[in-house]
């Protein structure tokens, strides 16, 4: 069965659907903007009010897109049947995967927790084994890890995992010496070296897990859709206990399907790639999706940070469709455990999305992707517009309180011009805006009730209470995110480049010192803002109080929402539950159990407490594995041995703590120096043992 979604058919439908969306957004925006002008005291007659109206129009249009996406997604899911859903191709039985359809599963990592990553790798590989077609897949761990201790652990533990799984010919590891272009460069390096050996490539993140059945479904959908270049799944967040993460998990599972189905309805074969949990047709990706550096200096020039949107646009430009498998399950990821971790990630995304604006007029791009570039930038620019709108409203309120109005203007007039603030109109406008923002939540609840999915959220009562908890806390978090995102946009436009750091995936929580440092400025600004409004225009102060309260409470919110204890307490009471917690899929259960087992193995390890560089030079197994991965000609090896000889002596006398990261890397990358250091350590260790000192007390063990 060949895919029924031929380009001629879906492109015609996509045009009509997007025309409908444009009308649904434009008409209410025009009405709401006119209404807004009538609410203002001067009915838009001043420069200040005209600016407010323009900003309001942009923001109302922005939130309307999300509103209509959720509404149409609700009806798509309610109907159930969708002729453009690619999952229809594999619903009636699983067709075999031909031998030539080899697929590489690539997992780029950078300074991640090795045990957690490999626990997920094991879960994915074991799940694939249940499909009966695991021989059609190879798995690659592509490391950009710069920390020599972490990379040493990666090598040893990868070797052990591959040995345990008896997958020496299927699981592979590569660490780049240069992390140029970061994740996109890492994937490009894989494609240059091995891409031609694989028809498809499934890209996962370090925190991704996919069921074996999902992986095979993706390959089968590709096989039956010869025009598809990418098929993106919708990864569902799981795996964290902090209050913030549990809120995000709950909202993604309850409301996320509506937005995913709505996106599929509008986009069809013009969907975007989100960077992970996706299958890619390797040959056209290699031919058409290489990313150039943008002219100029960072942040708006140089390496494109948000590479995924651009790569999907280039794939589509080359004539290949990009689809969203909105109804395919078995795809998971983790979310940042705290607000500050989320903002660290968003800082990078903000810069990358603003870079996309420079590609708006790139030659040959489809209009849908130009709109997606604007939409991505608006994800962060909208925060700055909200802040500007609130500030303009405050200025207007203060002007009303401090400046005596001019009733007759500059020209002759028979009657005075009375500035009037129509309170009832303002309430109606606020209510309609709130309706647009909160209706998707109501639709998510309604859909869960209709489709009898309430048990997945702990029951009807627990689901309703969870929505109240998530919404209440979310109202106060929204202004905090607004201020952060506004700052990110402002700094990017000022030319401040972001530093790339690996994402924190732990559950440590945010301390008060870090929270106050991050939120202190916003708290002070909100306090001063509120005091001025309270003194001069108390009515407007009460209108703005929810925003001010969120900003003032930024530090406590950041601290308490990062705590696992609060998240677990709510879970124990049946709140913010998701289906994966009530009935864990085998893949997630396996990954969690394997992480616990890794901790137990460490406690029983005879070289307990010894990791990283120290283990790599003392443990015979680790030395053998490292040396097996290194290759160089005799002349190169001889030069390195001479150059690194002083480093060997330094390492012997000072231990790991006396070496820099660069020096550790030089020794680990040189097989001769590694062997010499290992030999000397064991000789000196034996000497120490003969004089009564245990081997574990030499400088490479516990000092």
Steps between C-alpha positions, in 0.01 A plus 500: 500500500649831389432814702174667395641841595643595163647847478241624252215400729631622835643827367157602369341415836777682686442820301127504577557419869756776543269745325235405755748550786595843368133604498437354846794698638458823306127566551489460882824698525348790307188493718698474826735779392211731418346411835831575671513842338152572636603399852786751521427846641593684178374220273842463340542871440848536648835359393515299821161345442573430133813312608300304756245405235769383257668284766165362612411404142826306458452320831134418441584353160781298660282341768221446247724266299546277803129521581384387156770232487363349821138531384560325168716240677208427732270424207765296318550279805128486572431378148779244518528436127757704310584418136833680532625316810806296405425250777220367278772339292600260777179464696385188316795281592872556495650451154854359496801726478714410197862407561628802306307744722778524759441767765750674725383618841729791588520651849712817525621562857706771664614476863198294602461259791636179346299254709170673415575516128606136479200387704280654229713349224459156655123547532469604135719213377318237708164633381620473142586137568132426557410617149687220322674742262778635722757394243370785279626758751840622618541738792766772524592704807652819358694678772599866513593463866781739585554392862771228489366331814153468352628385162718236669191367679305502171759282328527241776130472573411488130742210456343316794148559372588377153661189649201427726257537210727303263455782249857566390392528137195719566587752773769756421666794673682803360637808673590801290819689574332827399141585590456742210134590437409299808209258452439573131872464434507173691219355287666637184826329600312170531342551157836565334652187649218245500187661357517324162467162672151582631175580324357664811629674809304531825630784715454479877609737775697397807173495699292325232341158519305337217318170497623240255154483343511877443840477334381228263178691427704803396703291256187337361331839453807623314499192280135563410544875454762543228451879496573541872841633603430527874233368736501670839342334804354687798726413794315505830683626811556249780748410768532789746354552847542876549178698521576698183585190298186323621290800398656496154455124469135523598418790268684341207307176538161667548517799262793407276310256275258779402780729385683216323188397308427864418854556373469196277169633365651835396844381395451158340821434306655834598563406863814590692775286644552540876853363512436157651264202507473519122578280201689654207562371150878509505593555134299821442595626845868464413452659159277795587510577874858608564491818709714796402624752752304824494704805397609727780588438859286330766241521640312563175782370282726197507378149584123451480399385848143386430607281213195275489248751356749596230577140408130421455461812284793388283360148474167642385672736255657194338153356437472258793201517735538538875220343706394502863390158631276664757321177602802268527581408860808347657717813478624668818741764624582685821437864584720738701441435872500866604405842370862617483599191301208566268612860454859392431367285216265774377786750484664284236173436317419871499824589326456217250142598418594865452772388259225350285371848418810544286384207289152636427590595146735211426462378144259216431348452846130414513272771645396265781855493633541876480190519719645235733817709538290801601293280731813365668638850555163613637525230767744737669430840343140471621630513859670832428180627336297401808745686720486806273120487502489488880749785529305712252182428692671610821621820337147567376362439850758730659437768239130490583582547867769770468424704188194721484312413180461753219127507444494726193813400304686734267215602269163663556234278657146557624511218754778364723666167414452284807754218541300197613620156611218252433542254784236254375662492157837438662358210701343351188830528310692341787245220521525425127880493519486267801254281308747465213783413739313249716261332256770248388517377859122455507508318167775271630284414800194448285685273258635289787145462634351413161772250413497358855867576564450638850647184655831596335504808723392334824123531450261785421528674838879478506519627142285804577700583812824456307383749237422752776844452658684521167300804387535690828876458520529560125331841534776616734778340296388670177625851597833353613548330165391822328773699672769239430404466134485878457850522641621224266364682193647829617843350567505323166415821314777674696749244371547287812584144392376198697741250651416138419465284810371148540150475642455411865282190525538438873261559787725706726265797526577873498655663807390834640827669409470406131130587495552845651788570263284406200175666608618785723497768232151402384374502857634850565356631172160350578496644852582851377255466213225387735568769762480778242174369355352439845574857600384671181244277328367234731240369256763415240720352774234238575471420129875439484536328840518138367796595280673690779438216748663248266808718459528571873468130580748396231770375738269296727322357196833398349610332823181317587410383148849346468451277806435133446347472848204719398455317171507161673258621764247596233559171320432307821171687525412403144561841341688586179507132407563373148437160343870410496503520881181304554603223260866548397589382148766226499759733345469764772487240777811332359693829478411594859591153631829508312595836652439358847702190412790717384508670839505162673782378275705806594460421868624144442784602268842389642637829369210687657522876482744486211364649178597709204865560418630322810322178409599531136870484588486242783229249406651250248163457331456876457853540363445221248170649381646850461803375310282292269309815397814701421668480165809675365799420283837403657654840429211689657501271803873550549467880485212497747690275742797740505281806536289346778789349700515800739122469547539136605750604768273782613205262524704251704610763750188718529215261421180589309438811709827647380405478131286734295220367282710559190791304649273210594364500148850489348589194705172321429538563127854355486515116522874492576477753785194324638679166500812650659304675773303182572820289520677745728203531733474126548876463557502778759176372647653156553799661670271688734310178580825322597581775748159474664304763306188382312470565127181700557701772676715603206418839359262360236270358765356663808755748623 
